Structure formats: C-alpha cells, structure tokens
Amino acid sequence: MAKNPYMVKTEALLREGKAMLDGLRANAEKASAEARSEAQAKIQKLEVRYADVSRRFQQLGAAGVEGVADLKVALEKAWDAFRSDSGWKPLEER
C-alpha cells in the first residue's frame, strides 16, 4: 500500500529539522563558553518544539479516519512554532 504523500513529505521535513538541530548542537560545542551557553538554551527550546512536532506526527500516523483534520491542524501549528523559533526554512522553500 502506498504511503500518504502528506506523511512522506512531513517525514522528510522531520529528518531535515533533526539535521538542523544536530548542526546547531555541533556548532554550539565549538563556540566560546558564553556563546555555548546561549546556544544550548536556544537548542533546548527548539528540542521541545521538535519533540512536539514529532509527537503530533506520530499521532497523525496512528490515527484512523476520525479526527485526522484536527491532528493535521495541530501538526501544522507545531511546525509553524518550530520554524518561527528556529528561523529554519526547509530545503523546498529556499
């Protein structure tokens, strides 16, 4: 059975978002102590946002027909919050 295109696209975005967070972590490790502290605080906030997006994606994947529209709206709001806080743009939008 073919995967839902929305889920495939969202899964790819999740991978991109995780890679972006991994890059931020790597850069934070190389920064001075003061910059590292600031970067780690930002990264922690973004990790919370990313976890929310990931959780909502899992919920949507496990959902039946009922409530899918509400789950999609919640997922999109979580993505918007993550992108807004991080300033990140997926490759498809660059």
C-alpha positions in Angstrom: 0.0 0.0 0.0 1.4 3.4 -1.0 2.1 5.9 1.7 0.2 9.1 2.0 2.1 11.9 0.2 1.5 14.3 3.1 3.0 11.9 5.6 6.0 11.2 3.3 6.6 15.0 2.9 6.3 15.6 6.6 8.6 12.7 7.5 11.2 14.2 5.2 10.7 17.6 6.9 11.2 15.9 10.3 14.5 14.5 9.1 15.6 17.9 7.8 14.6 19.5 11.1 16.6 16.9 13.1 19.6 17.5 10.9 19.3 21.2 11.5 19.2 20.6 15.3 22.2 18.3 15.0 24.1 21.1 13.2 23.2 23.6 15.9 24.5 21.2 18.6 27.8 20.7 16.7 28.2 24.5 16.3 27.4 25.1 20.0 30.2 22.7 21.0 32.7 24.7 19.1 31.6 28.1 20.5 33.1 30.1 23.3 31.7 29.4 26.8 29.3 32.3 26.7 28.1 31.7 23.2 27.8 28.0 24.0 25.5 28.7 27.0 23.2 30.9 24.9 23.2 28.3 22.0 22.4 25.5 24.4 19.4 27.4 25.8 18.1 28.0 22.3 18.7 24.4 21.4 16.8 23.1 24.4 13.8 25.3 23.4 14.0 24.0 19.9 14.2 20.4 21.0 11.0 20.8 23.0 9.3 22.3 19.9 10.7 19.5 17.7 9.5 16.8 20.2 6.0 18.3 19.9 6.1 18.2 16.1 7.4 14.6 16.2 4.7 13.5 18.7 1.9 15.1 16.7 3.3 13.4 13.5 3.2 10.0 15.3 -0.4 10.7 16.5 -1.4 11.5 12.9 0.2 8.4 11.6 -1.6 6.2 14.2 -4.9 7.9 13.7 -7.8 6.4 11.9 -10.2 8.4 9.8 -11.7 10.2 12.7 -10.1 13.4 13.8 -7.4 13.5 11.1 -8.2 17.1 10.1 -7.8 18.3 13.7 -4.5 16.3 14.0 -3.2 17.9 10.8 -4.1 21.4 12.0 -2.3 20.7 15.3 0.8 19.3 13.5 0.9 22.4 11.2 0.7 24.7 14.2 3.5 22.8 15.9 5.6 23.1 12.7 5.0 26.8 12.5 6.1 27.3 16.1 9.3 25.3 15.5 10.1 27.1 12.3 9.3 30.5 13.8 11.6 29.9 16.9 14.4 28.4 14.8 14.2 30.6 11.7 14.6 27.4 9.8 13.3 27.0 6.3 13.1 23.6 4.7 15.1 23.0 1.5 11.9 23.2 -0.6 11.4 26.8 0.5 14.9 28.1 -0.1 
